[in-house]
């Protein structure tokens, strides 16, 4: 009951902040969507970090570490800590500057102006919206799942059932975004980010107090067993590890991240953000991955590993910490969900409603009314869909969305840095991304029946080491594991293309299944937990391989050919078509150097 | 300086792949797996790299060209 009370109080505070922000708001779109481009440096950092964090960073990371070991940190966290600040530094600052100069509020409005296009901008908008929608729905489902799990009683019945949990989260998100807009969201983000930055460190310290023998003794014992593979990276293929460094490119292409970059008051706000970002990622992910591996040793055999953190806290920490965990997870869910809802509203209002006549017909106030109505409608629809559609469909869609947005990054890079780039190049890249997403989805569906089994639960390695708080608060310990993949995440927390790629799973009688393949760790056999893969089309050799959860191409994640292909199409088609007019190029590249051709585009769009 | 910073980014990217730690199960400070400790230090190195980029490659010209207020005409068009 205590965790539920903590979380409900937290949700009430968030709704209240949204209302206070509403009282300070002005009735125009720039204020509603971008907080009047007035966000200061500290709030900007805390908010942009919250934008990128979801519950996956807490629950999913520990759950994946439970199955795949400490390599999950390098796979997802440190790659994001390296790439995301670079994208903010090189792309975010330029988006901010162009937004200030020309009033852009979305990526699509920039593309339309930069490449003098209408319909192609709409195509980019459509693909972005399609990829963002499932993310928003998954976030609501994740929030509902967490509320259900932390409210379970000793008998296993939940005080807050899934439907009610989703409704509460959707309602609070709606209140916060509907009334507060961007200002309400960023105020809440300050509160949220501090909460989940502190959570991991506190959890590690409290659990260590109650763990008999401490972490050192536990790991020393674990290293001598088969599950010692979790202390190294044996369960992550080398090519997957490398492929994964491309996934964080998606971060800046997610509409809510790009829009967030436009909201800073001054460009200096980016300075501290890019420096502190890697440290913040470390602060959230390191304890969670660490505890995931600890969990594999002390609570082996979980079918749903995403519940490991809840179980650890239930057994080894006081009730208030479980409440703090619940609030921390809900923070992560809502921090990103609010931004996603607002981003969709911004895109529909500015790129569709306003662009196709709404501006002239209804003016600024009409746009704000439309935006608020859209927020209401979007969350109601998302809630209904969340209750009636299997989570797995959206999880898969979100996984693909990370690859898709990463593959759209060449479009943004070309728009910002390459004068010779054209709208036709952008269209070719966008169509390539759409085609790859459809093909990957088809390959995934086709190969589901032959995919290697999900990883077996790790064997006990020091299960007796934990004394813990036996019998304390059996609620979550007995039945509290969240549904698989609760609210997967961002590049800071990607659910990612390679997530749960599979650890060791013997499958006698299936000759095509083999450890590692090209993607495997040299010398690592099943005993060390090397991932297993199967050829989807045996006649094509290792071209299309299937692991437990994902498809690979010659061992690489789909994001690799998607990004490379997108860049290639952009270059080839741009060189074959005419660039925008000289005035447009001069507008975006005022130094005047480098424009090679300045004739008007002869191809009518 | 530009080339040094570019080199630094490339070096860090290569260091991220730390294949030499792949199967190393040893512990640092008696409780932290070496692969985890390495990437924690890598995050700190990434923060230092960003500090150097901010110090020596900050695109200040972008700030100078951005007006204090948004051009209302442009905004209406988007």
Interface residues (C-beta under 8 A of the other chain):
Chain A: X30 X37 X70 X71 X73 X74 X77 X78 X79 X81 X82 X85 X86 X89 X93 X94 X96 X97 X99 X100 X101 X102 X103 X104 X105 X109 X112 X113 X214 X215 X216 X219 X220 X223 X228 X231 X232 X233 X234 X238 X241 X242 X245 X266 X267 X268 X271 X274 X275 X276 X277 X278 X279 X281 X282 X286 X289 X290 X293 X350 X354 X355 X359 X521 X524 X528 X590
Chain B: X9 X12 X13 X16 X17 X18 X19 X21 X22 X23 X24 X25 X27 X30 X31 X32 X33 X35 X36 X38 X39 X40 X42 X43 X44 X46 X47 X50 X51 X53 X54 X58 X59 X62 X63 X65 X66 X67 X70 X71 X72 X74 X75 X76 X77 X78
